[in-house]
Amino acid sequence: MNGHHFRAELWLPKGIDEIFGFFADAANLRLLTPDWLKLSILTPQPMELKAGAIIDYRLRVHGIPARWRTEITAWEPPHRFVDEQKRGPYRLWIHEHRFSAQEGGTLIRDDVRYRPPGGWLVDRLFVRSDIEAIFDSRRKKLLELFA
């Protein structure tokens, strides 16, 4: 595959059902997204996440408004789900979320395969650092909520 890969891991001292349940509520995405992206979920809430579910968002990428549509393409509670961009700022965005019970808590693993417009140069100048900042913010928020 032509593109890039990002991986993040975080262990939280809570059970897998509680952690997966938090991620299974689409409204919680707003809590985990940095304010500078100005994310708003356009899909009416509450909604049931499951394979085939479509979620529409509005956000700002470096001040430029963008719409993003994702589809849940795999749903395996409480261990895994995958969201894929169907419309948005990337040529490819596939985010696999994995959850495993470990050492009295839950290990969260995120694997993102992505391809930005503009290729490696745009990735190096903007995208990779944005993704790292987004996941760092997400990690801090999850630790605040669950640690």
Secondary structure, DSSP 8 states (H G I E B T S, - for coil): --SEEEEEEEEESS-HHHHHHHHT-TTHHHHHS-GGG--EE-S-SS----TT-EEEEEEEETTEEEEEEEEEEEEETTTEEEEEEEESS-SEEEEEEEEEEETTEEEEEEEEEEE-TTHHHHIIIIIHHHHHHHHHHHHHHHHHHH-
